[in-house]
């Protein structure tokens, strides 16, 4: 399944969003997923292709679990939007 994940910071006092946090989040997602960092200014947007029949709810649950890591726990999943196959 191809989805677009959008994450936002949970605290207003957190440092500005940077590609480093996006890269950290991608590194903690499952190895078998193809990941593409789309945006890292204000919000982090990552496209993920699981290459299986995972549902959006299952992917959202996995991402929510990943975001409990102390290094990135100041982020929360805002949306997990399914995209049509082959979306650019």
C-alpha positions in Angstrom: 0.0 0.0 0.0 1.2 3.5 -0.8 0.5 6.2 1.8 1.5 9.7 2.6 2.2 10.3 6.3 2.1 13.8 7.7 3.6 14.5 11.1 3.6 17.6 13.2 5.4 18.7 16.4 3.6 18.2 19.6 5.2 21.0 21.5 5.4 24.7 20.6 8.8 25.0 22.2 10.4 22.3 20.2 13.3 23.2 17.8 12.2 24.0 14.2 11.6 21.0 12.0 14.6 19.7 10.2 15.3 17.0 7.6 17.2 15.2 10.4 14.0 14.4 12.3 12.5 13.1 9.0 15.5 10.9 8.4 15.4 9.6 12.0 11.7 8.7 11.5 12.4 7.0 8.2 15.2 5.0 9.8 12.9 3.6 12.5 10.2 2.5 10.0 10.3 -1.1 8.9 13.2 -2.0 6.6 11.0 -3.5 3.9 9.1 -0.3 3.3 10.2 2.0 0.5 10.3 5.6 2.0 10.6 9.0 0.5 11.0 12.2 2.5 8.8 14.8 0.8 8.9 17.8 3.1 10.6 18.7 6.4 9.7 22.3 7.1 7.0 22.8 9.7 5.6 19.4 9.1 7.3 16.2 8.0 5.7 14.4 5.0 6.9 10.9 4.1 5.6 8.7 1.4 5.7 5.0 2.2 5.1 2.0 0.0 4.8 -1.1 2.1 4.6 -3.4 -1.0 2.0 -5.5 0.7 -1.7 -5.5 1.6 -1.3 -3.5 4.8 -4.1 -1.2 5.6 -3.9 2.6 6.4 -4.9 1.8 10.0 -2.1 -0.8 10.3 0.5 1.6 8.9 -0.8 4.4 11.1 -0.5 2.2 14.2 3.1 1.3 13.3 4.1 4.9 12.7 2.4 5.9 16.0 4.5 3.3 17.8 7.7 4.5 16.1 7.0 8.0 17.2 7.3 6.9 20.9 11.1 6.8 20.4 12.5 9.4 22.7 14.6 11.0 19.9 11.4 11.8 17.9 8.7 11.7 20.6 8.0 15.4 20.0 6.3 14.4 16.7 2.8 13.0 16.2 1.1 11.5 13.2 -1.4 13.9 11.8 -2.6 12.0 8.7 -2.0 8.7 7.0 -3.5 9.2 3.6 -3.8 6.3 1.1 -2.6 7.1 -2.4 -3.4 5.4 -5.7 -0.7 3.0 -7.0 1.9 4.8 -9.1 1.2 8.2 -7.6 4.0 10.6 -8.3 
